[in-house]
């Protein structure tokens, strides 16, 4: 049995400390800021201790009404409270906070940066993704030698670009608009639909005490998939009199996939060696034998939670995992249109502000066929776009947060450049401190 001090942190990360200190000062009331994050940590503990939360990956909005506090509290938890640090959330939060910390000394010198951070901190219900992207890119420009300042928005007027910076090559200034593409309505509806498709399959897994791995790729939009689709595929396997060592594959008008025996012995070994096991991505990985995407798996298991931390299990009777993705061309097309919508918004904000640069950042799914199709559609949408402004360059940042059991802030990045002057900022990545990947594969195709 491995004993851990639940209240201790995971890493004493200096950059994260610097970022939290800068945000505390920007808030104007450092002690209130610290208390706010501590309250969010306690809210996370309470939510994940509830019986109906067992095995669920909580979202920021389910932790607390103070979404901004819950966001920054994950960075604080990395340092001082492993019980309130969430592996899935942290992979999407800590890299941003850490990069802010690396450039905190530059942010202090950028006109308008403190005011932008303070405006972010005054909100509660809106996720800070957009503001974090603006602050991070402003500091990255400054680190690359540009004179940069935030453009102040005037009340009652149309939205303006985020930044203004000098461009020595053009003997002038340029305006910069940063768009962080979160999950669109189509994405969220797709996730909700698949939870319903999984529900009937999960009931069968529980009733029959199954330990299987069901992997499926849908070739139609999920709204067209029968609600009992996965359950029916499982029923065929259960009723089959034939034993196949490589599983039971299928292919039909809705998709294709395979049902295999889950590696339950690997789960038992891990619990025996470590005393307990995270009921989430790690359990899913052990059951299916490879890393899983945060938004692309479901678990159904009979297990006993660890009394020290209810997010972990200390024994398991049976367990199944479903991994899934949707590669329907119509679904990919709808997600690609979301990129075009954001580019239109950026172009409108840059209007009447001279030369323009746009940065669009989006998270991608690792080892996912639909990610390749999505990039293709994104490129087609951007190349067909006709800007109404003097748009010099568009940078599309593909980010792949890694849910890692050994690292807390692993993220891979691929950049596509468009426009008449894509060479203006050739090295300006969102996370410039990352080591080069060393091959021509995009970030989502890298081995984990």
Buried (B, 14 or more C-beta within 10 A) or exposed (E): EEEBEEEEBBBEBEBBBBBBBBBBBBBEEBEEBBEBBBBBBBBBBEBBBEEEBBBBBBEBEBBBEBBBBBBBBBBBBBBBBBBBBBBBBBBBBBBBBBBBBBBBEBBEEBBBBBEBBBEBBEEEEEBBBBBBBBBBBBBBBBBBEBBBBBBEBEEEEEEBBBBBBBBEEEEEBBBBBBBBBBBBEBBEEBEEBBEEBBBBBBEBBBEBEBBBBBBBBBBBBBEBBEEBBBBEBBBEBEEEEEEEEEBBEBEEEBBBBBBBEBBBEBBBEBBEEBBBBBBBBBBBBBBBEEBBBBBBBBBBBBBEBBEBBBBBBBBBEBBBBBBBBBBBEEBBBBBBBBBBBBBEBBBBBBBEBBBBBBBBBBBBBBBBEBBBBBBEBBBEBBEEBEBEBBBBBBBBBBBBBBBBEEEBBBBBBBBBBBBEBBEBBEEBBBBBEBEEBEEEEBBBBBEE
